[in-house]
């Protein structure tokens, strides 16, 4: 694929970069939607976000989960109820405080997160393979800088033993203590 030259002045043009990122975000949303296609009758995108948070955090209190997802606790509870009905999550008593309930993934919930993440990674890899090596390096540099500016840690490598499916970062101990 031929490398494109940046238009004159684009190096300092915040609007040009913003438009390019918005376009890329549309592509990534489309990839995300396609990766959920096989489970979309059971799981919506917001519910999948909840599954990912539970996958990366482990057993979590409802209030902490709602905070992590930036939704009201009542909204989080409705989402949890749907995931429990679908067999993807369950409730358990907190072993440290029996008055509290923790939410966690079932084995089916973990499989769902892993399957969707695998499909997403494969589709992104297919797109990246179409880029020339120099474009890949430039993309790594640009996206690394963009992610750092946004405060987002890097996603795990494909061979990491503990997956962090979407790269979402939240302080796990704080999430459990909230």
VEXDREN-2710 file (C-alpha; in Angstrom, 1 decimal):
% VEXDREN-2710
k/r/px/py/pz
1/UNK/0.0/0.0/0.0
2/UNK/1.5/3.4/-1.0
3/UNK/2.3/5.8/1.8
4/UNK/0.3/9.0/1.7
5/UNK/2.0/12.4/2.1
6/UNK/0.5/14.7/4.8
7/UNK/-1.1/17.8/3.4
8/UNK/0.9/21.0/3.9
9/UNK/0.4/22.2/7.5
10/UNK/-1.3/19.0/8.6
11/UNK/1.5/18.3/11.1
12/UNK/0.2/21.1/13.3
13/UNK/-3.4/20.8/12.4
14/UNK/-5.4/19.6/15.4
15/UNK/-8.6/19.4/13.3
16/UNK/-6.9/17.1/10.7
17/UNK/-5.6/14.8/13.5
18/UNK/-9.0/14.8/15.2
19/UNK/-10.7/13.9/11.9
20/UNK/-8.3/11.1/11.3
21/UNK/-8.8/9.7/14.8
22/UNK/-12.6/10.0/14.4
23/UNK/-12.4/8.0/11.2
24/UNK/-10.2/5.4/12.9
25/UNK/-12.7/5.2/15.8
26/UNK/-15.5/4.5/13.3
27/UNK/-13.4/1.6/11.9
28/UNK/-12.7/0.3/15.4
29/UNK/-16.3/0.5/16.4
30/UNK/-17.3/-1.4/13.3
31/UNK/-14.6/-4.1/14.2
32/UNK/-16.0/-4.2/17.7
33/UNK/-19.6/-4.6/16.5
34/UNK/-18.6/-7.4/14.1
35/UNK/-16.6/-9.2/16.9
36/UNK/-19.8/-9.2/19.0
37/UNK/-22.0/-10.4/16.1
38/UNK/-22.0/-14.0/17.2
39/UNK/-23.2/-13.1/20.7
40/UNK/-25.3/-10.0/20.0
41/UNK/-28.6/-11.7/20.7
42/UNK/-27.3/-12.4/24.2
43/UNK/-25.0/-9.5/24.9
44/UNK/-25.2/-5.8/24.0
45/UNK/-22.0/-3.7/23.7
46/UNK/-22.5/-2.1/27.2
47/UNK/-23.1/-5.5/28.7
48/UNK/-19.9/-6.7/27.0
49/UNK/-18.1/-3.8/28.6
50/UNK/-19.3/-5.1/31.9
51/UNK/-18.1/-8.6/31.1
52/UNK/-14.7/-7.2/30.3
53/UNK/-14.5/-5.3/33.5
54/UNK/-15.5/-8.4/35.5
55/UNK/-13.0/-10.4/33.5
56/UNK/-10.1/-8.1/34.3
57/UNK/-11.1/-7.3/37.9
58/UNK/-12.5/-10.5/39.1
59/UNK/-15.3/-10.5/41.7
60/UNK/-16.5/-6.9/42.1
61/UNK/-19.1/-5.0/44.2
62/UNK/-22.0/-3.5/42.3
63/UNK/-21.2/0.1/43.3
64/UNK/-17.6/-0.3/42.2
65/UNK/-18.7/-1.9/38.9
66/UNK/-21.2/1.0/38.3
67/UNK/-18.4/3.5/39.0
68/UNK/-16.0/1.7/36.6
69/UNK/-18.6/1.7/33.8
70/UNK/-19.7/5.3/34.7
71/UNK/-23.3/4.3/35.0
72/UNK/-25.8/4.6/37.9
73/UNK/-25.9/1.6/40.3
74/UNK/-29.5/0.9/39.2
75/UNK/-28.4/0.7/35.6
76/UNK/-25.5/-1.6/36.5
77/UNK/-27.9/-3.8/38.5
78/UNK/-30.2/-4.2/35.5
79/UNK/-27.2/-5.1/33.3
80/UNK/-26.0/-7.6/35.9
81/UNK/-29.5/-9.2/36.1
82/UNK/-29.6/-9.7/32.3
83/UNK/-26.1/-11.2/32.4
84/UNK/-27.1/-13.5/35.2
85/UNK/-30.2/-14.6/33.3
86/UNK/-28.0/-15.3/30.3
87/UNK/-25.7/-17.5/32.4
88/UNK/-22.7/-15.1/31.9
89/UNK/-22.3/-13.8/35.4
90/UNK/-23.4/-14.6/39.0
91/UNK/-23.5/-13.2/42.5
92/UNK/-21.6/-14.5/45.5
93/UNK/-21.3/-13.5/49.1
94/UNK/-18.2/-11.5/49.9
95/UNK/-16.0/-13.9/52.0
96/UNK/-14.6/-10.9/53.8
97/UNK/-18.0/-9.4/54.6
98/UNK/-21.0/-11.7/54.3
99/UNK/-23.3/-8.6/54.1
100/UNK/-21.9/-7.7/50.7
101/UNK/-22.5/-9.3/47.4
102/UNK/-19.8/-9.7/44.7
103/UNK/-20.4/-10.1/41.0
104/UNK/-18.3/-12.3/38.9
105/UNK/-18.2/-14.1/35.6
106/UNK/-19.2/-17.6/35.0
107/UNK/-17.1/-20.0/32.9
108/UNK/-19.5/-19.2/30.0
109/UNK/-18.9/-15.4/30.6
110/UNK/-15.1/-15.9/30.5
111/UNK/-15.4/-17.9/27.3
112/UNK/-17.6/-15.2/25.7
113/UNK/-15.0/-12.5/26.6
114/UNK/-12.2/-14.6/25.2
115/UNK/-14.0/-15.5/22.0
116/UNK/-15.0/-11.9/21.2
117/UNK/-11.6/-10.6/22.0
118/UNK/-10.0/-13.3/19.8
119/UNK/-12.2/-12.3/16.9
120/UNK/-11.5/-8.6/17.4
121/UNK/-7.7/-9.1/17.6
122/UNK/-7.8/-11.2/14.4
123/UNK/-9.7/-8.6/12.5
124/UNK/-7.4/-5.8/13.6
125/UNK/-4.4/-7.9/12.7
126/UNK/-5.8/-8.4/9.2
127/UNK/-6.1/-4.6/8.8
128/UNK/-2.6/-4.0/10.2
129/UNK/-1.1/-6.6/7.8
130/UNK/-2.2/-4.4/4.9
131/UNK/0.1/-1.6/6.0
132/UNK/3.7/-1.3/4.9
133/UNK/6.3/-1.9/7.7
134/UNK/7.1/1.8/7.9
135/UNK/3.4/2.6/8.3
136/UNK/3.1/0.1/11.0
137/UNK/6.0/1.6/12.9
138/UNK/4.5/5.1/12.5
139/UNK/1.1/3.8/13.7
140/UNK/2.7/2.3/16.8
141/UNK/4.5/5.5/17.6
142/UNK/1.4/7.7/17.0
143/UNK/-1.1/5.4/18.8
144/UNK/1.3/5.0/21.7
145/UNK/1.6/8.7/22.1
146/UNK/-2.2/9.1/21.7
147/UNK/-2.8/6.4/24.4
148/UNK/-0.3/8.0/26.7
149/UNK/-1.9/11.4/26.2
150/UNK/-5.3/9.9/27.1
151/UNK/-3.9/8.0/30.1
152/UNK/-4.6/4.5/28.7
153/UNK/-2.0/1.8/29.4
154/UNK/-1.0/-0.6/26.6
155/UNK/-3.1/-3.6/25.7
156/UNK/-1.5/-7.0/26.3
157/UNK/0.5/-8.8/23.7
158/UNK/-1.3/-11.8/22.0
159/UNK/0.7/-14.3/24.0
160/UNK/0.2/-12.6/27.4
161/UNK/-1.0/-15.2/29.9
162/UNK/-3.4/-12.8/31.7
163/UNK/-5.5/-11.1/29.0
164/UNK/-6.7/-7.6/29.5
165/UNK/-9.2/-7.8/26.5
166/UNK/-9.7/-4.1/25.7
167/UNK/-6.9/-2.5/27.5
168/UNK/-9.3/-0.8/29.9
169/UNK/-7.4/0.2/33.0
170/UNK/-8.9/0.5/36.5
171/UNK/-7.2/0.0/39.8
172/UNK/-8.3/-3.5/40.7
173/UNK/-7.8/-3.2/44.5
174/UNK/-9.7/0.1/44.6
175/UNK/-12.5/-1.4/42.5
176/UNK/-13.0/-4.2/45.0
177/UNK/-12.7/-1.8/48.0
178/UNK/-15.2/0.8/46.6
END
